[in-house]
Amino acid sequence: MSALELFALIGLCLGGWLWLDGVRTREIGVLAARNACAREGVQFLDDTVSLRSLRLVRNDEGRMCPQRVYEFEYSVSGNDRLRGSVMVRGKEVIMLEIAPRGAPTTFTLH
């Protein structure tokens, strides 16, 4: 196996790991958004979240980890679409924002 093939294989494995990590983290965001909507008595729309931003930050222990912000939509009356967001650092939800009654509400879970 040549060095080029080895680097290509390592790159492919790293890309697969990053993709799987993103899928697992996205599921954490979906669960947090769904639970927040149920707690607030609003409808979680489309049963999904979309990635808004991804960056590397330091966690509480000082180690670098990915921080992802996901957006989701929900409805109060069934005739409207409002946006909320959930921030996940590593595998921990650290902030969730939802404003079902018109006033911005931010829950800091950290």
Backbone bond lengths (Angstrom), bond angles and torsions (degrees), N, CA, C in turn:
res aa  C-N    CA-C-N  psi(-1)  N-CA   C-N-CA  omega(-1)  CA-C   N-CA-C  phi
1 M - - - 1.456 - - 1.530 107.78 -
2 S 1.313 116.37 128.52 1.459 120.73 -179.35 1.530 110.06 -79.79
3 A 1.326 115.41 167.38 1.461 120.87 179.76 1.525 110.78 -63.81
4 L 1.312 117.24 -37.30 1.467 120.91 179.21 1.526 111.31 -63.48
5 E 1.321 116.44 -42.95 1.468 120.33 177.70 1.520 111.37 -64.64
6 L 1.332 116.01 -38.95 1.462 120.71 178.96 1.531 110.81 -63.76
7 F 1.334 116.67 -46.13 1.470 120.13 178.14 1.527 111.32 -63.97
8 A 1.323 117.04 -37.27 1.462 120.37 177.71 1.526 110.53 -65.00
9 L 1.318 117.07 -41.58 1.466 121.29 178.78 1.527 110.96 -65.28
10 I 1.337 117.02 -42.84 1.465 120.88 177.61 1.526 110.34 -63.23
11 G 1.318 116.78 -42.75 1.472 120.61 177.88 1.515 112.02 -62.78
12 L 1.326 117.20 -40.39 1.462 121.09 178.36 1.526 111.24 -65.17
13 C 1.331 116.35 -42.47 1.472 119.93 178.02 1.525 110.93 -65.04
14 L 1.330 117.40 -41.94 1.453 121.02 178.39 1.528 111.00 -63.31
15 G 1.318 117.63 -42.59 1.465 121.52 177.37 1.523 111.67 -61.99
16 G 1.323 117.59 -41.61 1.465 121.32 177.53 1.512 112.28 -64.32
17 W 1.333 116.18 -41.21 1.459 120.20 178.19 1.528 110.80 -63.71
18 L 1.340 117.16 -44.25 1.466 120.63 178.63 1.524 111.46 -62.15
19 W 1.319 116.89 -39.65 1.463 120.61 179.51 1.536 110.30 -65.04
20 L 1.333 117.18 -46.76 1.469 120.19 179.62 1.526 111.74 -63.71
21 D 1.323 117.30 -39.71 1.459 121.15 177.40 1.529 110.38 -62.10
22 G 1.323 117.10 -40.56 1.466 121.43 177.72 1.520 112.41 -64.66
23 V 1.332 116.62 -38.71 1.467 120.28 179.15 1.525 110.30 -65.82
24 R 1.332 116.99 -43.34 1.472 120.16 178.96 1.525 111.59 -64.38
25 T 1.313 116.48 -41.76 1.459 120.60 179.79 1.523 110.76 -67.36
26 R 1.311 117.41 -37.44 1.467 121.52 177.42 1.524 110.28 -61.05
27 E 1.320 117.50 -40.52 1.462 121.00 178.39 1.525 111.35 -63.86
28 I 1.318 117.63 -35.07 1.468 121.18 174.64 1.525 109.55 -62.86
29 G 1.340 116.73 -42.25 1.465 121.44 177.77 1.517 112.73 -64.45
30 V 1.324 117.19 -40.98 1.472 121.00 178.28 1.525 110.14 -62.58
31 L 1.315 116.76 -45.79 1.465 120.86 -179.58 1.528 111.31 -62.60
32 A 1.330 117.01 -43.06 1.467 120.19 178.93 1.525 111.15 -64.17
33 A 1.330 117.57 -42.54 1.466 121.26 179.60 1.525 110.94 -66.35
34 R 1.316 117.19 -42.68 1.464 121.07 179.25 1.527 110.97 -62.78
35 N 1.327 116.92 -43.15 1.468 120.66 179.61 1.523 111.43 -66.34
36 A 1.332 117.34 -40.06 1.470 120.44 179.08 1.520 110.51 -64.38
37 C 1.326 117.35 -41.51 1.465 120.47 178.79 1.528 110.84 -64.48
38 A 1.312 117.18 -41.24 1.467 120.34 178.06 1.526 110.33 -64.44
39 R 1.330 117.00 -41.04 1.461 121.61 179.84 1.526 111.23 -64.14
40 E 1.333 117.84 -36.90 1.463 122.48 -178.90 1.526 112.92 -86.95
41 G 1.328 117.89 -7.66 1.458 121.41 178.74 1.520 113.78 75.56
42 V 1.339 116.79 30.82 1.465 121.45 177.66 1.520 108.91 -116.65
43 Q 1.321 115.74 166.21 1.454 121.39 -176.98 1.531 110.21 -93.64
44 F 1.324 116.79 123.82 1.463 123.33 175.75 1.519 107.09 -79.17
45 L 1.329 117.21 115.81 1.462 121.42 -173.76 1.528 112.01 -89.09
46 D 1.286 115.95 146.09 1.462 125.51 173.18 1.528 114.01 63.88
47 D 1.321 118.53 -1.27 1.466 123.76 177.15 1.529 112.24 49.54
48 T 1.335 117.19 39.26 1.452 120.64 -178.03 1.521 111.68 -151.19
49 V 1.312 116.14 164.15 1.460 123.38 172.30 1.525 107.29 -127.60
50 S 1.333 116.49 156.19 1.462 120.04 176.96 1.523 109.57 -124.42
51 L 1.305 115.88 141.94 1.453 121.66 -177.44 1.523 109.74 -71.30
52 R 1.327 116.67 124.67 1.466 121.78 177.07 1.520 110.98 -100.03
53 S 1.330 117.54 -40.53 1.468 119.05 178.92 1.524 110.37 -151.85
54 L 1.321 114.17 155.47 1.460 122.66 178.20 1.522 107.00 -142.80
55 R 1.327 115.90 127.90 1.457 119.48 176.48 1.523 109.39 -153.48
56 L 1.333 115.32 162.70 1.457 120.86 177.35 1.518 108.99 -93.16
57 V 1.331 116.03 131.47 1.465 122.59 178.39 1.524 108.05 -137.27
58 R 1.307 115.62 169.21 1.469 120.59 176.21 1.530 109.56 -91.84
59 N 1.328 115.89 136.83 1.465 120.09 176.70 1.527 109.54 -85.80
60 D 1.316 117.35 -172.58 1.468 121.91 -177.47 1.525 113.01 -62.93
61 E 1.330 116.83 -26.94 1.461 120.84 178.79 1.529 112.12 -86.67
62 G 1.330 117.97 -1.47 1.453 121.89 179.08 1.512 114.95 88.27
63 R 1.338 117.80 4.69 1.460 121.77 179.67 1.524 110.56 -90.87
64 M 1.318 115.79 147.76 1.465 120.94 178.10 1.528 109.45 -72.92
65 C 1.337 115.55 136.60 1.451 120.92 176.64 1.535 108.34 -151.39
66 P 1.320 117.11 157.54 1.462 118.82 179.39 1.527 111.35 -74.57
67 Q 1.308 115.92 140.95 1.463 122.25 173.68 1.521 106.76 -119.95
68 R 1.325 115.53 122.66 1.457 121.11 -178.10 1.523 109.64 -116.84
69 V 1.317 115.93 140.88 1.459 121.48 174.05 1.517 106.73 -116.24
70 Y 1.318 115.52 124.54 1.457 122.46 179.41 1.521 109.35 -111.54
71 E 1.316 116.57 145.64 1.464 122.42 173.23 1.522 108.57 -108.22
72 F 1.314 114.74 149.84 1.462 120.83 174.86 1.518 107.79 -144.31
73 E 1.321 115.30 164.75 1.459 120.22 178.59 1.519 109.53 -118.28
74 Y 1.327 114.37 147.80 1.455 121.07 178.55 1.513 108.21 -144.75
75 S 1.333 115.34 166.33 1.454 120.73 -177.98 1.520 109.42 -133.78
76 V 1.339 115.36 138.41 1.452 121.03 176.96 1.522 109.77 -87.38
77 S 1.339 116.50 -46.61 1.459 121.07 -174.32 1.522 113.95 -105.68
78 G 1.317 118.01 -12.34 1.459 120.86 -174.26 1.516 112.04 95.88
79 N 1.332 116.76 -14.92 1.462 121.69 179.67 1.521 112.28 -109.52
80 D 1.308 117.82 4.58 1.457 120.79 -177.91 1.526 109.45 -129.54
81 R 1.314 115.39 161.55 1.465 121.59 175.89 1.521 107.56 -130.51
82 L 1.317 115.34 116.86 1.456 121.72 178.71 1.524 108.52 -115.29
83 R 1.336 115.69 154.93 1.464 120.50 -178.79 1.517 111.33 -105.84
84 G 1.300 114.57 140.57 1.448 122.42 172.02 1.515 108.32 -127.96
85 S 1.308 116.26 172.33 1.462 119.07 177.94 1.523 109.76 -144.93
86 V 1.318 114.11 155.31 1.459 121.42 177.24 1.529 107.45 -135.72
87 M 1.340 116.03 132.87 1.462 121.75 179.16 1.519 108.46 -108.38
88 V 1.336 115.64 128.18 1.458 121.83 -179.02 1.530 107.86 -121.54
89 R 1.322 116.37 121.21 1.470 121.89 176.43 1.519 106.99 -107.72
90 G 1.309 115.87 115.95 1.462 120.07 -173.72 1.512 107.94 67.90
91 K 1.312 116.85 -113.41 1.475 121.83 175.86 1.526 111.30 -119.05
92 E 1.326 117.16 16.08 1.462 122.02 -175.91 1.532 110.67 -113.85
93 V 1.327 116.25 129.03 1.462 121.15 174.95 1.515 107.07 -74.90
94 I 1.333 117.05 120.35 1.455 119.26 -177.84 1.525 112.62 -108.98
95 M 1.328 117.93 -18.31 1.464 119.77 177.37 1.523 109.29 -155.16
96 L 1.312 115.04 141.05 1.449 121.32 176.49 1.515 107.49 -136.23
97 E 1.322 116.58 130.16 1.459 120.64 -177.35 1.518 109.21 -121.73
98 I 1.327 114.91 125.25 1.458 121.72 178.52 1.532 106.94 -150.30
99 A 1.310 117.16 136.77 1.470 121.21 -177.74 1.527 109.34 -131.67
100 P 1.322 118.50 75.66 1.455 120.79 -174.38 1.519 115.66 -72.91
101 R 1.307 118.94 -23.82 1.463 120.18 -174.42 1.535 112.45 -109.94
102 G 1.325 117.74 20.81 1.450 120.63 177.19 1.509 114.55 96.32
103 A 1.312 118.49 -28.27 1.460 121.19 179.19 1.522 108.74 -95.74
104 P 1.340 118.10 132.28 1.477 119.29 179.93 1.520 111.01 -61.32
105 T 1.283 115.32 132.15 1.453 121.85 177.95 1.514 108.11 -126.39
106 T 1.316 117.57 127.42 1.451 121.65 178.00 1.508 108.31 -122.71
107 F 1.329 115.85 127.86 1.446 121.37 175.90 1.518 107.35 -104.06
108 T 1.309 117.64 119.94 1.453 120.97 174.36 1.515 107.22 -97.72
109 L 1.299 116.61 117.78 1.457 121.80 -173.87 1.511 112.23 -99.72
110 H 1.278 117.35 9.99 1.455 121.01 -176.63 1.495 110.61 -101.53
